[in-house]
C-alpha cells in the first residue's frame, strides 16, 4: 500500500516523472494526414488523440479501461453557513452513487467507463479552517495516499470527480492562496447560496487565509491548511497518474483546484492533464489560466461529480474511433488534394 511518512517523502516521490513519447504522437499525426478530410479539419479532436498517444506511448491510443474516480469528503467549515445543504448530504449522495441514481452514474454508463467512489471517512470532517489547519500532516498524507491507491495500473485514462458539501469554499480558499486572487474574485454561489451566503463564504475564506497563511508556492502547504480530504485525494490521483504515464481528465472547479495544487508540487504534472469543461464558478477561470489549459466544453455546468469530465470521454472515444476506422484517401479511392 502507498504510504508517505512526511511531506518531504511525498515531495521526493514526485521528483521524477516519465516523459511522453513523441514518436507515438508522430505516428498518429501521420495517419491523420492520410485520412479522407482536409488537413487538421477535425481540430481539437486531432489534438486530443495525439495527446493521448503521446502520454500513453501507444499508437493508436487505447481507451478500453477508463476510470472515473469520485472522491468524497466532509468539511469542518459547513457549520459556518457556507452551503445551501447540510453536511449529511455528502454521505447521502455517496449512497445515491452506489444506487446508480446520480448524474455521473448515467454518464459513466453512456461512456462504458468504470465508476468508483472513494469516500474518505465521512464521519470525520476536516477541521474548521478558520481556526486551525484543515488537516494535520498525517491526515493530508493519508488522503493523498488514497488517491495514489485508487489509480489502477491497467487504466489508460483517469477522470476526476468529487462530492463534498462545503468543498467550493475549500476550493476557493485553495485557488485564492495559489493564485493570489482575492477571495471575493474566486468565490461563487456553489450549491446555490444567496448573496448573503456568498458573503459568508468570502468572509470564511478571508479568515482562513489570514489564520493559516498558506505558502502560495507550496501546493502541499496550501492543501493541508485550507483544502479538503477529497481535494487532497484528487491531487494524489493526478500525481499517481503522471508517475504511471496515465493521462488525467480534470472536471470543473474543485478538481481544478486539486490539479493546480498538484502542478505546484510537480510542475511537469500539468502536461498529463486535459481540461474537460469551463465551470461557471468564477474561480474556475483563474484555475484554467494558471494551468494554461483550454477546456474542450463550455456548457454552463457546475455540478461536479466528474460530470463535465465524463462528457469528454465521448470526445476521446470519437477521436480514437476516427483515427482507427476512418478511410484513408488511398483505401477509399479518393483523390487527395494537389500538393
C-alpha positions in Angstrom: 0.0 0.0 0.0 1.1 3.5 -0.7 2.2 5.4 2.4 4.0 8.7 2.9 5.7 9.3 6.2 6.1 13.1 5.7 5.7 16.0 3.4 9.3 15.6 2.4 8.8 11.9 1.4 5.8 12.9 -0.8 7.9 15.6 -2.5 10.7 13.1 -3.0 8.2 10.7 -4.7 7.4 13.4 -7.2 10.9 14.2 -8.3 11.0 12.2 -11.5 8.0 11.8 -13.8 8.3 9.9 -17.1 8.2 11.8 -20.3 5.8 11.3 -23.2 6.6 9.5 -26.5 6.9 11.9 -29.4 7.3 9.0 -31.8 3.8 7.6 -30.9 2.2 11.0 -31.4 4.0 11.5 -34.7 2.6 8.2 -36.0 -0.9 9.4 -35.1 -0.3 12.7 -36.9 1.0 10.9 -39.9 -2.1 8.7 -40.2 -4.4 11.7 -39.6 -2.8 13.4 -42.6 -3.8 10.5 -44.8 -7.5 10.3 -43.7 -10.2 11.4 -46.1 -10.5 15.0 -44.8 -8.8 18.3 -45.2 -5.7 18.6 -43.0 -6.5 19.3 -39.3 -10.1 19.8 -40.2 -11.2 17.9 -37.1 -9.4 20.5 -35.0 -9.1 19.7 -31.3 -10.2 16.1 -31.8 -7.0 15.5 -33.6 -5.1 17.4 -30.9 -6.8 15.2 -28.3 -5.9 11.8 -29.9 -2.3 12.9 -30.4 -2.1 14.0 -26.7 -3.4 10.6 -25.6 -0.9 8.8 -27.8 2.0 10.9 -26.6 1.3 10.2 -22.9 0.2 6.6 -23.2 3.2 5.9 -25.5 0.8 4.0 -27.8 -0.2 4.5 -31.4 -3.1 4.3 -31.7 -4.0 5.1 -28.1 -6.3 2.9 -26.1 -9.5 3.6 -24.1 -10.5 0.1 -23.1 -10.1 0.9 -19.4 -11.4 4.4 -18.5 -11.8 5.0 -14.8 -13.9 7.7 -13.2 -12.7 8.3 -9.7 -15.1 10.3 -7.5 -13.6 11.3 -4.1 -15.9 12.3 -1.3 -15.1 14.1 2.0 -16.7 16.3 4.6 -15.6 19.8 5.7 -15.5 21.4 9.1 -16.5 24.8 7.8 -20.0 23.7 6.8 -21.1 24.9 10.2 -20.3 28.4 9.1 -23.3 28.6 6.8 -21.3 28.3 3.5 -23.6 25.8 1.8 -27.2 25.6 0.9 -27.2 21.9 2.0 -26.3 20.3 5.4 -23.1 18.2 5.8 -25.1 14.9 5.9 -25.9 15.3 2.2 -22.3 14.2 1.3 -23.0 10.7 2.7 -26.5 10.6 1.2 -25.1 11.4 -2.2 -22.4 8.7 -1.8 -25.3 6.3 -1.2 -27.0 7.7 -4.3 -23.9 7.0 -6.3 -23.9 3.4 -5.0 -27.5 3.0 -6.0 -26.8 4.3 -9.5 -29.1 7.4 -9.2 -26.7 10.3 -9.7 -25.9 12.2 -12.9 -22.4 10.7 -13.0 -23.8 7.2 -13.0 -25.7 7.9 -16.2 -22.7 9.5 -17.9 -20.4 6.6 -16.8 -22.8 4.1 -18.4 -23.0 6.0 -21.6 -19.2 6.1 -21.8 -18.8 2.5 -20.7 -16.4 3.7 -18.0 -15.8 2.2 -14.6 -17.1 4.5 -11.9 -15.6 4.2 -8.4 -16.5 6.3 -5.4 -13.8 6.7 -2.7 -15.4 8.1 0.5 -12.7 9.4 2.8 -14.0 8.9 6.4 -17.2 10.9 6.2 -17.7 10.6 9.9 -14.6 12.7 10.4 -14.6 16.1 8.6 -11.7 18.4 8.2 -11.1 20.9 10.9 -12.8 24.3 10.7 -10.0 26.1 8.9 -11.0 29.5 10.2 -9.5 28.3 13.5 -6.8 25.8 12.5 -5.3 24.0 9.5 -7.9 21.8 7.8 -5.7 18.7 8.1 -2.8 17.5 10.1 0.3 16.3 8.2 -0.8 12.7 8.7 -4.4 13.3 7.6 -3.3 15.1 4.5 -0.8 12.3 3.6 -3.4 9.6 4.1 -5.8 11.4 1.8 -3.1 11.8 -0.9 -2.1 8.1 -0.5 -5.8 7.2 -1.0 -5.5 9.0 -4.4 -2.4 7.1 -5.3 -4.0 3.8 -4.3 -7.2 4.4 -6.4 -5.4 4.5 -9.7 -5.2 1.1 -11.4 -2.1 0.2 -13.3 -4.2 -1.0 -16.2 -6.1 2.3 -16.6 -5.4 4.2 -19.8 -7.4 7.3 -18.9 -8.5 8.6 -15.5 -11.4 11.0 -15.0 -11.6 13.1 -11.8 -14.8 13.7 -9.8 -15.7 14.8 -6.3 -18.5 15.2 -3.8 -18.4 17.2 -0.5 -20.7 19.7 1.0 -18.6 22.8 1.6 -16.0 22.0 -1.0 -16.5 25.0 -3.2 -15.5 27.1 -0.1 -12.3 25.0 0.4 -11.5 25.1 -3.4 -12.0 28.8 -3.4 -9.6 29.1 -0.5 -7.0 26.9 -2.3 -7.3 28.9 -5.5 -7.1 32.2 -3.8 -4.0 31.1 -2.0 -2.3 29.6 -5.0 -3.1 32.4 -7.5 -3.1 35.4 -5.2 -6.6 36.4 -6.5 -8.8 37.8 -3.8 -11.5 35.6 -2.1 -14.1 37.9 -3.5 -12.9 37.3 -7.0 -12.7 33.5 -7.0 -15.8 32.7 -4.8 -19.1 31.8 -6.3 -22.5 30.5 -5.1 -21.5 26.9 -5.0 -24.6 24.8 -4.2 -26.8 27.9 -4.8 -26.4 30.1 -1.7 -27.9 33.5 -1.9 -26.0 36.8 -1.8 -25.7 36.7 2.0 -24.5 33.1 1.8 -21.8 34.1 -0.7 -20.7 37.0 1.6 -20.3 34.5 4.4 -18.2 32.2 2.2 -15.9 35.1 1.3 -15.5 36.1 4.9 -14.8 32.5 5.9 -12.1 32.2 3.2 -10.5 35.5 4.1 -10.4 34.5 7.8 -8.9 31.1 6.9 -6.2 32.6 4.8 -5.3 35.1 7.5 -5.3 32.4 10.2 -3.3 29.8 8.3 -1.1 31.9 6.0 -0.5 29.1 3.4 2.6 29.4 1.3 1.4 30.2 -2.3 4.3 28.4 -4.0 3.8 25.2 -2.0 0.8 23.1 -3.1 1.2 20.8 -0.1 1.1 23.6 2.4 -1.9 25.2 0.8 -4.0 22.0 0.5 -3.2 20.8 4.0 -4.1 24.2 5.5 -7.3 25.2 3.6 -8.2 22.2 1.4 -10.3 19.1 2.0 -9.8 15.3 2.1 -11.3 14.8 -1.3 -9.3 17.6 -2.9 -6.1 16.1 -1.5 -7.2 12.7 -2.8 -7.7 14.1 -6.3 -4.2 15.6 -6.0 -2.9 12.1 -5.3 -4.6 10.7 -8.3 -3.0 13.3 -10.6 0.5 12.7 -9.2 0.0 8.9 -9.4 -1.4 9.2 -13.0 1.6 11.2 -14.0 4.0 8.7 -12.4 2.4 5.9 -14.3 2.0 7.7 -17.6 -1.8 7.7 -17.4 -3.5 10.9 -18.8 -5.9 12.6 -16.5 -9.1 14.4 -17.4 -9.9 17.3 -14.9 -13.5 18.1 -14.2 -14.5 21.6 -13.0 -13.6 23.9 -10.2 -13.0 21.5 -7.3 -10.9 19.1 -9.4 -9.2 22.1 -11.0 -8.1 23.3 -7.5 -6.6 19.9 -6.9 -4.9 20.0 -10.3 -3.4 23.4 -9.6 -2.0 22.2 -6.2 -0.5 19.1 -7.9 1.2 21.2 -10.5 2.6 23.5 -7.8 4.0 20.3 -6.2 5.4 19.0 -9.5 5.1 21.4 -12.5 5.6 18.7 -15.1 2.3 17.1 -14.0 0.5 19.8 -15.9 1.2 18.1 -19.2 -0.7 15.0 -18.2 -3.9 17.0 -17.7 -6.8 17.6 -20.0 -9.3 20.3 -19.0 -12.7 19.0 -19.8 -15.0 22.0 -19.3 -15.3 25.5 -18.1 -17.3 25.6 -14.9 -19.4 28.6 -14.1 -17.8 29.0 -10.7 -15.8 32.3 -11.0 -12.6 30.7 -9.7 -12.6 28.1 -12.5 -11.3 30.6 -15.0 -8.4 31.5 -12.7 -7.5 27.8 -12.4 -7.5 27.3 -16.2 -5.4 30.5 -16.7 -2.9 29.4 -14.1 -2.6 25.9 -15.6 -2.5 27.2 -19.1 -5.2 24.8 -20.2 -8.0 25.4 -22.7 -11.2 23.4 -21.9 -13.0 21.4 -24.5 -16.5 22.2 -23.4 -18.4 25.2 -22.1 -21.9 24.1 -21.2 -22.7 26.3 -18.3 -22.2 23.4 -15.8 -21.2 23.5 -12.2 -22.5 20.2 -10.8 -19.2 18.4 -10.0 -19.2 14.6 -9.5 -17.0 14.4 -12.6 -19.9 15.1 -15.0 -18.1 17.6 -17.2 -15.1 15.4 -17.4 -17.2 12.3 -18.2 -18.7 14.1 -21.2 -15.2 14.4 -22.5 -14.8 10.6 -22.6 -17.1 10.5 -25.5 -15.0 13.1 -27.3 -11.9 11.0 -26.7 -13.6 7.8 -27.9 -14.7 9.6 -31.0 -11.2 10.9 -31.7 -9.7 7.4 -31.3 -12.5 5.8 -33.4 -12.0 8.2 -36.2 -8.2 7.7 -36.2 -8.6 3.9 -36.3 -11.6 3.4 -38.7 -11.8 6.4 -41.0 -10.7 5.5 -44.5 -7.5 6.9 -46.0 -7.5 8.6 -49.4 -5.8 5.5 -50.8 -8.1 2.9 -49.3 -11.2 4.8 -50.3 -10.0 5.6 -53.8 -10.5 9.3 -53.1 -8.2 11.7 -54.9 -6.0 13.6 -52.4 -5.5 17.3 -52.6 -3.0 18.7 -55.0 0.5 19.3 -53.5 
